[in-house]
């Protein structure tokens, strides 16, 4: 991890990395759109993210983007290569002193969900955090009813932490919802990347990146 400047304030992070058929980069205010706003009112997002049932507009998304300093609190966009379609976001909150980070990924566009996109994006994001930023440990919290994300995290080597049960209040009816806490250490991530499953995913990512590069050359 790069040392912080003398004033103790981390530099802004201008990020861009490939994720197979997709890429992630630092979000910009001009990325805000009514289409993005619609993601958070989608019934699926309301259910798995405990989002409030309200309609958002582009102006709300601009306000949301302003909350990220891109130093400690970073927001990245996920885009499809070639079409440049904005399909999701990555939120990263970094504790530089502890060398820990909280990370979450949202695939917002419905037609891109449950098609392996999250695996591509998560692998590239975690490589960035462990290898480039120098993070030693990642944490994530997931509602227990979000079974798809829980299965993915467990398959990807994350550890389900045996902490006292956490709960949050439902934004729809006020009931209390159970939350699972997960963590992933750098050594555990490196060990998981040696598994057959990880190698298959990495092979698909590399193949997709080669195909995308070839398509770019043909267009030029």
C-alpha positions in Angstrom: 0.0 0.0 0.0 1.3 3.4 -0.9 2.1 5.6 2.1 -0.3 8.5 2.8 0.9 12.0 2.2 2.1 14.1 5.2 -1.3 15.6 5.8 -2.6 12.0 6.2 -5.2 12.4 3.5 -5.1 9.6 0.9 -4.9 10.7 -2.8 -7.9 10.5 -5.0 -8.2 7.2 -6.8 -8.8 7.3 -10.6 -9.5 3.6 -11.2 -10.0 1.5 -14.3 -9.6 -2.3 -14.7 -10.9 -5.0 -17.0 -13.4 -7.6 -16.0 -13.6 -9.9 -18.9 -16.4 -8.6 -21.2 -16.8 -5.6 -18.9 -14.7 -3.0 -17.3 -14.9 -0.9 -14.1 -13.8 2.7 -13.7 -14.3 5.6 -11.3 -17.8 6.9 -11.6 -18.4 10.5 -13.0 -21.3 12.8 -12.4 -22.2 12.6 -16.1 -22.8 8.8 -15.6 -25.9 9.7 -13.6 -29.1 8.8 -15.5 -32.8 8.0 -14.9 -31.9 4.5 -16.0 -29.5 4.1 -13.1 -32.1 5.7 -10.8 -34.6 3.0 -11.8 -32.3 0.2 -10.5 -32.9 1.1 -6.9 -36.7 1.0 -7.3 -36.7 -2.3 -9.1 -38.6 -5.0 -7.0 -35.5 -7.2 -7.0 -33.3 -4.5 -5.6 -35.9 -3.5 -3.0 -36.0 -7.1 -1.8 -32.3 -8.0 -1.7 -30.9 -4.6 -0.7 -33.7 -3.4 1.6 -34.1 -0.3 -0.6 -36.9 2.1 0.2 -39.9 1.9 -2.0 -39.6 5.2 -3.8 -39.0 6.5 -7.2 -35.6 8.2 -7.8 -34.5 10.5 -10.5 -31.3 11.5 -12.2 -30.8 14.4 -9.8 -30.9 11.9 -6.8 -28.2 9.9 -8.4 -26.0 13.0 -8.8 -26.5 13.8 -5.1 -25.5 10.2 -4.3 -22.3 10.4 -6.4 -21.3 13.6 -4.5 -21.2 11.6 -1.3 -18.1 9.7 -2.5 -14.7 11.4 -2.1 -13.0 8.8 -4.2 -10.3 8.6 -1.5 -11.8 6.6 1.4 -15.2 6.2 -0.1 -15.0 5.1 -3.7 -17.7 4.5 -6.3 -17.0 2.7 -9.5 -19.2 2.1 -12.5 -19.4 -1.3 -14.3 -19.7 -1.0 -18.1 -20.0 -3.5 -21.0 -17.0 -3.3 -23.3 -17.9 -2.3 -26.9 -21.4 -0.9 -26.2 -20.2 1.1 -23.1 -23.6 0.3 -21.5 -23.6 1.1 -17.8 -24.8 -2.0 -16.0 -23.9 -1.6 -12.3 -21.8 -0.1 -9.6 -19.1 -1.1 -7.1 -18.8 0.6 -3.7 -15.5 0.4 -1.8 -14.9 1.9 1.6 -11.2 1.7 2.7 -9.7 1.8 6.2 -6.1 2.6 5.3 -4.8 2.3 8.9 -6.3 -1.2 9.4 -5.7 -2.1 5.7 -9.3 -3.3 5.5 -12.1 -2.6 3.1 -15.8 -3.1 2.8 -16.9 -3.9 -0.8 -20.3 -4.4 -2.5 -21.3 -5.0 -6.1 -24.7 -4.2 -7.6 -25.6 -5.5 -11.1 -28.4 -3.0 -11.8 -29.5 -3.9 -15.3 -31.9 -6.9 -15.0 -30.8 -8.6 -18.2 -27.2 -8.9 -16.9 -28.1 -10.6 -13.5 -27.5 -14.3 -12.9 -25.3 -14.6 -16.0 -21.9 -14.7 -14.4 -21.2 -10.9 -14.5 -20.9 -10.7 -10.8 -18.2 -13.4 -10.8 -16.2 -11.5 -13.4 -16.5 -8.2 -11.6 -15.8 -9.5 -8.1 -12.6 -11.4 -9.1 -11.2 -8.3 -10.8 -12.2 -6.0 -8.0 -10.7 -8.2 -5.3 -7.4 -8.5 -7.3 -7.4 -4.7 -7.5 -7.9 -4.3 -3.7 -5.5 -6.9 -2.6 -2.7 -6.4 -5.2 -2.9 -2.7 -6.0 -4.4 -1.0 -3.0 -2.7 -3.4 -0.6 -5.7 -4.4 1.5 -5.2 -7.3 3.9 -8.9 -8.1 4.7 -12.3 -7.5 3.0 -15.7 -7.5 4.7 -19.2 -7.6 3.3 -22.7 -7.8 4.8 -25.6 -9.5 3.1 -29.3 -9.9 4.1 -30.0 -13.6 4.8 -32.8 -13.5 2.3 -30.3 -12.7 -0.5 -29.5 -16.3 -1.1 -27.9 -15.9 -4.5 -25.2 -13.5 -3.1 -24.6 -15.7 -0.1 -24.1 -18.8 -2.2 -21.7 -16.9 -4.5 -19.6 -15.5 -1.6 -19.3 -19.0 0.0 -18.2 -20.5 -3.3 -15.7 -17.7 -3.8 -13.8 -18.5 -0.6 -15.4 -15.9 1.8 -15.8 -16.8 5.4 -19.1 -16.6 7.1 -18.3 -14.9 10.4 -19.7 -16.3 13.6 -20.6 -13.0 15.1 -23.7 -12.2 17.2 -26.7 -11.9 14.9 -27.1 -8.5 13.3 -30.5 -7.1 12.2 -31.7 -4.1 10.2 -35.2 -2.7 10.0 -37.1 -3.4 6.8 -37.8 -0.3 4.8 -41.1 -1.8 3.5 -42.9 -3.0 6.6 -40.6 -2.3 9.6 -39.9 -5.9 10.5 -36.3 -6.8 11.5 -34.2 -8.6 8.9 -31.2 -10.8 9.6 -27.8 -9.9 8.2 -24.9 -12.2 7.5 -21.3 -10.9 7.9 -18.5 -12.2 5.6 -14.8 -11.7 5.5 -12.0 -12.6 3.2 -8.3 -12.4 4.0 -5.6 -11.9 1.4 -4.0 -15.3 1.9 -7.4 -17.0 1.7 -8.1 -15.2 -1.6 -4.8 -16.4 -3.0 -5.5 -19.9 -1.9 -9.0 -19.9 -3.4 -7.6 -18.7 -6.8 -5.7 -22.0 -7.0 -8.9 -24.0 -6.9 -10.4 -25.5 -10.1 -13.5 -23.3 -9.9 -11.4 -20.1 -9.7 -9.1 -21.2 -12.6 -12.2 -21.9 -14.7 -13.6 -18.4 -14.0 -10.2 -16.8 -14.7 -9.9 -18.7 -18.0 -13.4 -17.3 -19.0 -12.3 -13.8 -18.0 -9.1 -14.0 -20.1 -10.9 -15.5 -23.1 -13.5 -12.7 -22.9 -10.8 -10.0 -22.7 -9.1 -11.4 -25.8 -12.3 -11.5 -27.7 -13.1 -8.0 -26.7 -9.7 -6.8 -27.8 -10.1 -8.5 -31.1 -13.4 -6.9 -31.7 -11.9 -3.5 -30.9 -9.2 -4.1 -33.5 -11.7 -5.1 -36.1 -13.8 -1.9 -35.5 -10.7 0.2 -35.9 
